[in-house]
Amino acid sequence: MSQPMRNYLEAQADCVEAVLAAHRAPGHITGGTVGPRLIRFFLNPAPHIRFTAIKHLADDLALALKTPDLQVRRGAEGVILEFANPTPRAVDFLTLLPEVLPLPASAVLLGLTDEGAPLLVRLASPEVAHILVAGTTGSGKSALLRTLAASVVLGHAPQMTRLLCLDPKGRAFQTLADMPHLTRPPVVDTDEAVEALHSLVRVMEARDRRGESPEAVPRVIVLIDELADLVILGGAAVSELLTRLLQRGREAGIHIVAATQRPSAAVLGGLMRANFPLRLVGRVVSADDARVASGRAGTNAHLLHGRGDFLALGGGAEMLRFQVAYIGDKALRQRLSVAHELARR
């Protein structure tokens, strides 16, 4: 950590303690974390101070810290104060990837948590299986899908992990079109998408009949950029096929990762939404959209900063905030070219 950042944190910690003392709610900052987008302070209040008393001072603390928003919540460390990092930094995928290689089987790299740890997701886990990515335009959904795809291509052999990319917008996966991991070139046409899903259902059923373990066959990860568009254009056929894959796919080594702006019941249906154990939620417009996207209240996803600032929510697990590791098309193309050259030698 740079010395200017250390000085900034010390000054902010002193400021927090001064505000609390002025309002007769004394407490001491015992530590914290500095993430790509978020700073956390761990506060140990005096024994007689109630949590609600500190929570009611959130606006005064934000004003003193010169930050537009400050969140106060409970945690294992005590009272946690969260506010924006004044010098946010991007997380570079190609810099982060070597830290986690070789990737465990069925694992993909998503980014960096606000505790500074790489975030890996193991698709074979029952707590994951399928992933729903939600967020408004500019939240970073397509970038997250590209990061996940790059993690597969650069971290797993094509004999073990395959990709089926459904991309109604035709922009997210074109860089990967020639990679051997793809079951077919990225699918843009709706009719072809329906045919590809039919084919995948047949693969799932054949694996079930043969009693094949998912560890004994190549895993297939289906990436869908803008799920709602695909469901609207493909109608009941797409909904039925996706629902079957969501319900039975994990046991056959098939996983769905789908992105959408707002996973409304009117478009996606309750059954489909209920079969995404893991939600990755970026910035949304309102608190109501945050509740719909995450499946629970109180996430404050509408207060996220966008551009890859995400929450990970799975079942009853604690919510985790992370910054997506970014890789642009040009950098990915260059890295794939290097990989091709090495493979030929």
N, C-alpha and C positions, 0 to 999 in steps of 0.2 A: 504494500500500500504506500502511495506517495506521501511525502510529508505534508503537502497542502491538504490532502484529504484527511490525514490524521488531525491536523489543526482544526479543520472544519468540524469533524466529528466531536472533538473535545469541546469546542465552542457551543455546538448544538446541545450536547449533553448538559453542559452548565446552564444553558438557557432553559431546558426542560425543568431541571431541578429548581431553578429560580422561580419559574412560573408556578410550580406546584407549592413551593414554600410561601409565595405571596398569597395563595388561595387557601392556606392552612391545610394543605394535603401533601405533606412532605413525602419524598421518595428519593431513591438513589438509583442511578443508571449503573447496572452491573455488567453490561456487555452488549453485544449486538452483532449484526452481520451487514455487510455491504454487498448488495447484488448488482447485476447489470442495470436494473431499473429501479430498485427499491432498497431503502435503508431501514433496518429494524433496530430499535433500541429495546433492551430488556430492562424493565423497571421493577424495582423492589420497593413497594410502598411501605410506609410505616404501618405497624400492626393494626392500628385503630382506623386506618383509612379504607373505606369501601371502594370496590371496583367502580361502582356507578359514579362516585364522586370524581374519579379521574376521567371517566368517559364523558361526563358533562363538561369537562374542560378542553375537549378536543379542539373546538374552534379557537380558544385562547392560545393553546399550544401551537396550532397551525399558524396563527398570526405571528407569534413570537419567533417561530422557526422560519418564517417567510416562505412557507410552502402552501400551495393552493388547497391541499387536502391532507388530513392526518387521520389514520384509522387506529382505534384503540380496541384491543381484544385480549382475551385470556390465552395463555399457552403454558407449556410445561416449564418455560423459563420464568413465569410470572406474568406480569402485565406487559404486553408487547405494543409498542408504538411503531407504526409503519408510515413512511412518507417517501416521496419521490427522491431518487438520487439526482442531485443537481447537474451531474456530469454523466448522463446515461451512456452506456457503451454497448456496441453491438457484440454479439457472440459469433465468432467465425467458425463455421462447421469444420473446415479443413484443418484448423488449428486444434479444435477440441477432439476430433475423431481419433488421432493417434493415442490420446490418453486412455481410450477405452478399448482399443484393439488388442487382441482379437475379441470380437463381439460374441457373447454367449449365444447359443442356439436360439433362434426365434426372437432375439432382442434387436431393438432399433434405438438409435440415439436421437433424442428430440431437442435437447438444448441444455441449458445451465439453470439450476435452481437458484433461488435468491440466497441460499446458504453457500453457494459457490461450488456445488457438486454437479457433475454430469448427470443428466436425467436419462436413464435407460428404461424402456418399456419392453417387457417380455410378452409377446403376443400369445404364446401358448398357455399363459397363466389363466385360470378360470376368472380371476379378477379383472382380466383385460379382454381377451378373446376378440372383441370387436370394439372399434373406437369411433365415436361421433365427435367431429370437430365443428364448433359453431363460432360465429362472430360476424360482425358487419364488414362491409367493404373497408379495406385498409387495416383490418385486425391482424392479417398475416396468415390466413387459412391456406392459401395456395403455397406460400413459402414453407409452411409446416409440412404439407404433403410432399413438396419437392425435397425437403430435408429428410423425411422418412424414406422416400424412394432412393435418395443418394446413399443413405445409411445401408439399405439393402444391397445396392449395386456395388458399393465399395467395401462392404463388411461381410458379405456372404457369397458363397459360390453359387452359380446359377443351377447347379445340380441339386442344391438343397433348398433354395428359396426362389420363387418365381413371382412376377408382378403382372397383374392385369390392370391397366390404367384406363378408366372411363372418364373422358374429359369433354363434356358438351361444349365448353368454351374454346377448346382447341389450343390452349396456351400453356398449360401447367407441365406437361410431360414430354414435349417434343424433343428436348435435348437427349432423352433416354431412348429414342425410337430404335436405335440400332443395337441396343444392349442385349446380350443373350439371356438376361434374366426375364425379359418380357415374353409372355405367352403369345403375344401378337403386338403389332404396332399400336400406339395409343389410339383408343376408339373415340371418334368424334360423332359419328352417325348414330342416331337413336336406334334404328333397326339393327345395326350391327351390335350395339350394346345389348339389346334383348337377346340376340343370338349367342353372344359371348356368355351371358348369364345362364342361358339354357344349357350351354355346353358345360359350364362349371357345375351346375346342378347334376348333370349326368356323371361328371367326374366324382362328385361327392357321393352319389348313390352307388357308383361302382366300388369306391373305396369301402363304403359301408358293407356291401355284399361280400367283399373279399376279407372283411375284418382286418383291414390294414391299420396298423398303428400310425398316428400322425408323425411319429419320429422316424418311421421307415419310408416315408414318401416325401417328395418335395412339397414344402408349404407354399400355398398360393395366397398372396396378399392382394386384395382388390382395392385399388385407390380410386375414389370417386370425387372429382372436383365439382361441387355444386349438386348435391344430392336432390334437392327440391326440383331443379330444372329437369333432371333425368326422370324423376317420378311423374312430373306433370306431362312431359313429352311422351314417355313410355307407357303411362297409364297403369291399369290394373296388372298387366303382365309383368312390368318391372317391380311393382310392389310385392306381388306374389313370389317372384323369384328371389328377391332380396330377403324377404321374410323367411323363406325356407333356408337360405344360406345362413342367416343370422341365428336361426334356431338350432341347426344341426351342423354348421360348418366347422366349429372348433374341433370336434371329435374326428373330423376328416382332414384336419390340417389346413382349413380355409378360413381366412380372416377378412373382415370388411373394415376399411377405414374410409369414412365418408365425411365430407365437409359440406356445410350448408350455412346460409346466413341466419336462418331462424327455424329450428326444428319444430314447427307447429304441428299439432295433432291433426289439423284440417288437411295438411299436405302429406304427412308421413304416416299418420295412424299410430294409435297407442301401442299396438303389438310390435311394430318395427322399432319404436323408440325405446320400448322396454328391454330390448335385446342388445343394447349398447352398454355394457357394464362400465366402460371408461368414457368420460366426457372430457374433452379439451376445449375450454371456452376462452375465446378472445374478447376484445371489447365489443359490447353490444350497446344499443341505444338507450335502454331504460332498465329500471329495476325489474319490471315485469318480464322483459326479454331475458334478463339475466336468470330469472327463476325458471323460465321455459327452457332455456339453453342448458342449464346446469342440472335441472331436475330437483333443485332445492332452493330454499329462500336464504337470503342473507349473504350471498357470495360477493356482492358489490362488483360484479363483472362489468357493469356499466361505467365503473370508475377506472378501469384498466387504461393503459396509455396507448394501446394499439401497436402496430409495427412489431408483432411477435411477442407481446406481453400477454401471457396465457395463464389460466388456472387449470390444474388437473384434478378431477374429482372422480372417485371410483367407489361405488357402494357406500359403506359407512366409514371409509378411510378419511383421514384428515385432508383437507384441501391443501394443494401444493401450488405455489406460484413459480413460474419459470419463464425464461426468455428463450425463444426458439433460436437454435443455431442456424445462421443464415448462410446459404450458398447460392450465388447468382448463376444464371445460365452460362455466362462466359467462363467463370471459374470451374463450374461443373464440367463443361465441355473440355477444358484444358486438362482437368484431372482424369477424365475418362480417356483422353488421348494418351496420357502417360501410362495409364493402366493397360491400354491396348498394346502399346509399344513394349512394355515389360513382359506381357503375356506372349508376344511373338518371339522373344529371345530364348 
